Amino acid sequence: MLIEREIDRAWVEATIRNPDWVEPDPKRPGVLRAFRKIPERGGRSLRVAYVQTNNATRVLTIFLRSEEHTSELQSPYVISYA
């Protein structure tokens, strides 16, 4: 999945260890979603959904968000794309 999406493993690890922000997954209890801007990808945000168990971290999904979604997450205002 990382190769196909051209996502560097180091970006995933940095997103989990030092996220820009974290939120609980609204549909999956116990799952966290970490976000981090990736300068090498034009400042787009990488979203990593994961669970922490004992001493292990299990990554469930990895998604590089589009610029539109990244702007929406940073804006204090509602953005309409209609």
N, C-alpha and C positions, 0 to 999 in steps of 0.2 A: 504494500500500500504506500509506503514512504517513497519508494522509487517512482512508482506510477504518478504520484502527485507532486513529485519533485520537492519533497519536504525533508529537510535535514534532520537526522535523529537528534542532533545537538539542540535544535530549536524545540523539539518536543520536551527534552529533559529540562531545558531552561524555562519553558512555559510552566512546567510542574513545580520546579524548585523556586523560581523567582517570577511569578506571574504579575502582570500589570493589574489584574483583578481576578477574583474567583467568585463564583456563584453556585448555589446548589442547582442540580438539574431539576426542573419543575415536574418532570414526569417519572423520574427514577430515584426513589429514596436511597440515600447513601452515596449517590454519584455526585461528584463535583465537576464543574466545568471551569477550567483555567484558561485565561486569555493573555496573549502577549503579542505586541507589535513586532513584526519581523522586517527590519530595515532592508534586508536583501530582497524582499518581495514587495518593495514599494510602500512599506509601512502597513501592509495588510495585517490583520490579526489572525493568529493561529488559535484555534479553540481545541483544547484537549479535554475530553471527558474521561474521568478515571475514578477508580475506587482505591482507597488505602486500606490494606489489610495487614495487621501485625507489622511486619517489617518489609512488606512488598507493596508496590504500586502496580495496579493492573490498568493499562490503557484500554479504553473501550472504543473510542472514536477519535479521529483526528480530522480537523476540517480547517482549511484556510479560507477565512471569510473574505468576501468581496469588499472592495473599497466602500461601497454604499452602506453595507452593514457595519463596517468599522466606524464610519462617520456617525451612524445612528447611535451606536453604543456610547460614543464620547459626547454627544450633544445633549444639553439640558432641555432641548426643545423637541417636539414631535416633528419628524421629517416625513413628508409624503412623497412617494415616487409615482403617484398617479398621473 
